[in-house]
Amino acid sequence: MDLMVLGMVAQGPSNNFGDLPGENDKFPSWMKVRERGLLQGSVNGVMADVVVAKDGSGHYTTITDAVLAAPNNSTRRYVIYIKKGVYHENVEIKKKKWNLMMVGDGMGVTVISGNRNFIDGWTTFRSATFAVAGKGFIARDLTFENTAGPEKHQAVALRCDSDLSAFYRCGIHGYQDTLYAHSLRQFYRECRISGTVDFIFGNGAVVFQNCEILARKPLPNQKNSITAQGRKDPNQNTGFSIQFCNISADADLNASLNSTYTYLGRPWKEYSKTIIMQSYISNAVRPEGWLEWNGNFALDTLYYAEYMNYGPGAGLSSRVKWPGYHLLNQSYQAYNFTVAQFIDGNLWLPSTGVRFTSGLSI
């Protein structure tokens, strides 16, 4: 298929944190001009292998058809440009689809939407609106959503098993179990992620940078937990690192903050690991910060930590006193959870072109 040059609107940052410069804003000299053009927001055009358009003006009218036609085991980036519109489909990118990149017309402009959920008979794993397993996946300027609503309980918007995957300026919206960061190394930059119960969960090795993480209004009897990390073995190098982010309430929750309890996380599995650092935490988060899963389960074996956070919800005086909870005071302790150290980001993120900060300094 011949490459096509497509007009693209440059998308600005998704939130107030998006314009913080990263250490790798300049593209490496060895990156191909084509890939620079794909990922640099200020360019006027982008090269794509195929186009998806609901109105029939592209090669395909569905994203699924474009994915099925993409080459297997590709060693070069294969780009699918998805024009604006709401695509009501459940997309699955299987393991053999390497190095796929999806580019939309903007967060909230190109939307992939589904409503599979636990109550209607889907497993949590299979409820995902968008699922990707092929390594090296990149998504930019898209929204993934599950519209099932809080009453349908587990309903995943995005499930990722893609090693060396990156999501840039993407919306990821649902209620319970919104983002299933299931396994392997993942990076999220300038994304907007919303949900209620355990809405960022899984056992990947994941860094979130400059993201807006928004708690929504749950069912009346529910408590919000932003993360539910699922490390099962102390030898696994998995966990969630949340850095330079904004943790706040979404619009629907703001009106009922006093009646809804929101926590930074709870231990889904015995060795659950989550670190919040250098982030803004609003008053939506309870003073104790973290929530038990079931009695004393995992409170000795989990690893939860906070480092240099700020905002009305970042006070430490009333935080939980669990053996597995840590207040980090030294930069060398926090450095273990940076892009460079935690997901080996300096080795692979430059080739994606996605902005990132490798260490603790902006």
PAKE-625665 format. One line per 3 residues: their letters; for each residue x, y, z of C-alpha. Coordinates in nm, 3 decimals, m for minus. Last residue first. Layout:
<recs>
A = X:Y:Z | ...
</recs>
This chain:
<recs>
ISL = 1.164:1.824:3.454 | 1.382:1.652:3.708 | 1.300:1.313:3.858
GST = 1.437:1.098:3.578 | 1.364:1.002:3.219 | 1.115:1.277:3.139
FRV = 0.908:1.181:2.837 | 0.785:1.305:2.502 | 0.668:1.038:2.258
GTS = 0.900:0.998:1.958 | 0.859:0.620:1.968 | 1.230:0.554:1.910
PLW = 1.321:0.770:2.209 | 1.099:0.550:2.430 | 1.306:0.235:2.384
LNG = 1.635:0.231:2.576 | 1.581:0.544:2.784 | 1.255:0.391:2.906
DIF = 1.411:0.101:3.094 | 1.064:0.058:3.256 | 1.147:0.131:3.622
QAV = 1.493:0.286:3.594 | 1.480:0.532:3.309 | 1.109:0.607:3.340
TFN = 1.141:0.675:3.713 | 1.045:0.439:3.995 | 1.393:0.359:4.127
YAQ = 1.465:0.732:4.131 | 1.223:0.772:4.422 | 1.465:0.613:4.669
YSQ = 1.763:0.807:4.531 | 1.563:1.128:4.572 | 1.538:1.087:4.948
NLL = 1.230:1.145:5.162 | 1.006:0.857:5.058 | 0.706:0.798:5.282
HYG = 0.642:0.425:5.279 | 0.343:0.194:5.318 | 0.408:m0.180:5.350
PWK = 0.408:m0.186:5.730 | 0.069:m0.010:5.730 | 0.037:0.323:5.910
VRS = m0.221:0.482:5.677 | m0.188:0.855:5.608 | m0.318:1.111:5.855
SLG = m0.013:1.337:5.879 | 0.084:1.298:5.513 | m0.099:1.584:5.344
AGP = m0.129:1.533:4.967 | m0.504:1.585:4.936 | m0.490:1.965:4.949
GYN = m0.213:1.986:4.688 | 0.145:1.858:4.669 | 0.338:1.537:4.615
MYE = 0.707:1.508:4.696 | 0.728:1.129:4.724 | 0.460:0.875:4.810
AYY = 0.493:0.499:4.851 | 0.294:0.178:4.843 | 0.471:m0.159:4.857
LTD = 0.248:m0.451:4.953 | 0.368:m0.732:5.182 | 0.263:m0.625:5.531
LAF = m0.077:m0.479:5.433 | m0.134:m0.771:5.195 | m0.465:m0.883:5.350
NGN = m0.524:m0.718:5.688 | m0.899:m0.678:5.641 | m0.999:m0.721:5.278
WEL = m0.874:m0.477:5.016 | m0.762:m0.204:5.255 | m0.771:0.156:5.131
WGE = m0.504:0.423:5.080 | m0.479:0.799:5.127 | m0.566:0.829:5.495
PRV = m0.662:1.194:5.428 | m0.923:1.089:5.166 | m0.861:1.193:4.806
ANS = m1.107:1.438:4.644 | m0.913:1.716:4.817 | m0.678:1.725:4.520
IYS = m0.347:1.543:4.473 | m0.090:1.713:4.250 | 0.200:1.490:4.155
QMI = 0.574:1.474:4.224 | 0.538:1.108:4.315 | 0.271:0.843:4.359
ITK = 0.415:0.491:4.383 | 0.220:0.168:4.348 | 0.315:m0.194:4.419
SYE = 0.076:m0.481:4.505 | 0.261:m0.775:4.656 | m0.040:m0.974:4.781
KWP = m0.280:m0.892:4.499 | m0.559:m0.635:4.457 | m0.398:m0.408:4.711
RGL = m0.589:m0.079:4.731 | m0.525:0.257:4.569 | m0.513:0.635:4.582
YTY = m0.842:0.654:4.768 | m1.179:0.822:4.706 | m1.466:0.832:4.954
TSN = m1.796:0.969:4.823 | m2.047:1.153:5.042 | m1.847:1.471:5.103
LSA = m1.724:1.486:4.745 | m2.076:1.488:4.603 | m2.087:1.785:4.364
NLD = m1.728:1.734:4.252 | m1.800:1.374:4.152 | m1.983:1.452:3.826
ADA = m1.716:1.703:3.718 | m1.424:1.464:3.756 | m1.238:1.465:4.086
SIN = m0.862:1.511:4.100 | m0.522:1.343:4.062 | m0.303:1.566:3.842
CFQ = 0.015:1.390:3.730 | 0.388:1.471:3.742 | 0.463:1.104:3.821
ISF = 0.246:0.795:3.877 | 0.450:0.474:3.896 | 0.252:0.151:3.880
GTN = 0.407:m0.189:3.947 | 0.599:m0.476:3.793 | 0.951:m0.612:3.840
QNP = 0.823:m0.947:3.967 | 1.038:m1.104:4.240 | 0.793:m1.018:4.518
DKR = 0.528:m1.234:4.347 | 0.161:m1.161:4.284 | 0.179:m0.799:4.161
GQA = m0.178:m0.686:4.088 | m0.204:m0.308:4.116 | m0.547:m0.180:4.212
TIS = m0.534:0.195:4.146 | m0.777:0.488:4.169 | m0.996:0.337:4.438
NKQ = m1.343:0.489:4.463 | m1.576:0.370:4.737 | m1.911:0.217:4.648
NPL = m2.251:0.212:4.819 | m2.404:0.501:4.623 | m2.269:0.379:4.286
PKR = m1.962:0.568:4.170 | m1.913:0.938:4.084 | m1.593:0.984:3.885
ALI = m1.228:0.998:3.991 | m1.002:1.176:3.744 | m0.639:1.107:3.657
ECN = m0.495:1.384:3.437 | m0.163:1.266:3.301 | 0.174:1.443:3.302
QFV = 0.353:1.108:3.332 | 0.213:0.760:3.396 | 0.470:0.482:3.423
VAG = 0.375:0.116:3.398 | 0.528:m0.224:3.469 | 0.213:m0.428:3.407
NGF = 0.018:m0.620:3.668 | m0.337:m0.493:3.633 | m0.548:m0.199:3.752
IFD = m0.626:0.167:3.685 | m0.999:0.211:3.752 | m1.001:0.010:4.072
VTG = m1.354:0.143:4.142 | m1.445:0.480:3.986 | m1.321:0.595:3.646
SIR = m1.129:0.852:3.445 | m0.798:0.868:3.256 | m0.686:1.174:3.060
CER = m0.352:1.116:2.890 | m0.056:1.354:2.875 | 0.190:1.063:2.866
YFQ = 0.122:0.696:2.932 | 0.404:0.437:2.919 | 0.381:0.057:2.923
RLS = 0.617:m0.231:2.996 | 0.465:m0.579:3.037 | 0.125:m0.690:3.168
HAY = m0.244:m0.614:3.227 | m0.267:m0.237:3.234 | m0.645:m0.279:3.247
LTD = m0.771:0.078:3.226 | m1.137:0.146:3.311 | m1.190:m0.118:3.580
QYG = m1.512:0.033:3.726 | m1.623:0.356:3.554 | m1.510:0.428:3.202
HIG = m1.281:0.663:3.012 | m0.934:0.647:2.858 | m0.855:0.968:2.669
CRY = m0.528:0.971:2.477 | m0.263:1.242:2.449 | 0.018:0.988:2.403
FAS = m0.010:0.617:2.476 | 0.313:0.415:2.455 | 0.381:0.042:2.429
LDS = 0.715:m0.130:2.489 | 0.544:m0.462:2.564 | 0.180:m0.478:2.460
DCR = m0.053:m0.650:2.707 | m0.290:m0.351:2.723 | m0.661:m0.349:2.800
LAV = m0.853:m0.029:2.732 | m1.216:0.065:2.813 | m1.284:m0.215:3.062
AQH = m1.627:m0.273:3.216 | m1.646:m0.431:3.561 | m1.961:m0.300:3.737
KEP = m2.271:m0.263:3.514 | m2.427:m0.009:3.753 | m2.130:0.222:3.708
GAT = m2.190:0.286:3.336 | m2.163:0.062:3.030 | m2.004:0.346:2.826
NEF = m1.659:0.198:2.785 | m1.424:0.447:2.626 | m1.099:0.475:2.431
TLD = m1.017:0.825:2.308 | m0.754:0.905:2.047 | m0.478:1.162:1.989
RAI = m0.188:0.916:1.978 | m0.162:0.540:2.017 | 0.162:0.343:1.996
FGK = 0.207:m0.035:1.999 | 0.558:m0.184:2.020 | 0.452:m0.539:2.096
GAV = 0.124:m0.690:1.978 | m0.113:m0.753:2.270 | m0.373:m0.477:2.231
AFT = m0.731:m0.463:2.355 | m0.986:m0.188:2.284 | m1.344:m0.192:2.413
ASR = m1.236:m0.436:2.682 | m1.504:m0.666:2.826 | m1.304:m0.977:2.748
FTT = m1.066:m0.946:3.046 | m1.345:m0.847:3.287 | m1.542:m1.150:3.177
WGD = m1.851:m1.068:2.973 | m2.199:m1.176:3.080 | m2.412:m0.862:3.072
IFN = m2.329:m0.782:3.435 | m1.955:m0.806:3.363 | m1.945:m0.546:3.089
RNG = m1.928:m0.476:2.716 | m2.017:m0.115:2.635 | m1.797:0.000:2.348
SIV = m1.654:0.321:2.203 | m1.346:0.413:2.001 | m1.341:0.793:1.976
TVG = m1.163:1.025:1.732 | m1.255:1.376:1.842 | m1.251:1.329:2.220
MGD = m0.871:1.323:2.221 | m0.764:1.434:1.877 | m0.774:1.359:1.506
GVM = m0.655:1.004:1.557 | m0.323:0.828:1.511 | m0.286:0.453:1.559
MLN = 0.058:0.294:1.550 | 0.124:m0.074:1.497 | 0.471:m0.201:1.579
WKK = 0.391:m0.571:1.592 | 0.064:m0.740:1.501 | 0.154:m1.101:1.583
KKI = 0.030:m1.070:1.942 | m0.329:m0.980:1.856 | m0.483:m0.635:1.822
EVN = m0.845:m0.654:1.938 | m1.100:m0.383:1.864 | m1.453:m0.375:2.001
EHY = m1.662:m0.148:1.784 | m1.871:0.168:1.791 | m1.638:0.412:1.614
VGK = m1.722:0.770:1.709 | m1.589:1.019:1.455 | m1.272:1.193:1.342
KIY = m1.040:1.015:1.103 | m0.835:0.715:1.208 | m0.481:0.706:1.067
IVY = m0.327:0.360:1.080 | 0.052:0.358:1.079 | 0.278:0.058:1.042
RRT = 0.614:0.119:1.215 | 0.884:m0.110:1.086 | 0.975:m0.462:1.195
SNN = 0.630:m0.596:1.113 | 0.553:m0.934:1.270 | 0.217:m0.956:1.094
PAA = 0.114:m0.701:0.835 | m0.201:m0.491:0.881 | m0.516:m0.616:0.710
LVA = m0.677:m0.738:1.032 | m0.603:m0.404:1.197 | m0.762:m0.204:0.916
DTI = m1.074:m0.423:0.924 | m1.102:m0.378:1.301 | m1.074:0.001:1.272
TTY = m1.386:0.015:1.061 | m1.471:0.214:0.746 | m1.158:0.110:0.560
HGS = m0.936:0.257:0.288 | m1.049:0.612:0.357 | m1.327:0.843:0.235
GDK = m1.600:0.595:0.331 | m1.774:0.830:0.575 | m1.666:0.631:0.880
AVV = m1.301:0.683:0.792 | m0.998:0.458:0.848 | m0.683:0.549:0.656
VDA = m0.391:0.327:0.562 | m0.012:0.345:0.556 | 0.004:0.689:0.710
MVG = 0.241:0.983:0.672 | 0.152:1.292:0.872 | 0.110:1.652:0.766
NVS = 0.129:2.003:0.904 | 0.395:1.938:1.166 | 0.360:2.086:1.516
GQL = 0.263:1.769:1.702 | 0.577:1.577:1.618 | 0.494:1.209:1.621
LGR = 0.433:1.109:1.265 | 0.670:1.362:1.118 | 0.953:1.240:1.334
ERV = 0.872:0.887:1.220 | 0.905:0.982:0.853 | 1.227:1.174:0.914
KMW = 1.383:0.857:1.050 | 1.518:0.878:1.401 | 1.898:0.876:1.412
SPF = 1.929:1.237:1.526 | 1.717:1.177:1.833 | 1.401:1.389:1.854
KDN = 1.417:1.691:2.076 | 1.163:1.690:2.358 | 1.368:1.423:2.537
EGP = 1.418:1.576:2.880 | 1.053:1.666:2.898 | 0.907:2.014:2.886
LDG = 0.595:2.078:3.095 | 0.324:2.178:2.853 | 0.094:1.888:2.930
FNN = 0.055:1.962:3.301 | m0.224:2.211:3.249 | m0.427:1.954:3.063
SPG = m0.471:1.783:2.726 | m0.170:1.943:2.560 | m0.228:2.084:2.212
QAV = m0.324:1.886:1.905 | m0.185:1.983:1.566 | m0.459:1.936:1.309
MGL = m0.359:1.676:1.056 | m0.353:1.681:0.677 | m0.269:1.340:0.541
VML = 0.022:1.222:0.328 | m0.045:0.870:0.205 | 0.199:0.583:0.184
DM = 0.142:0.338:m0.094 | 0.000:0.000:0.000
</recs>
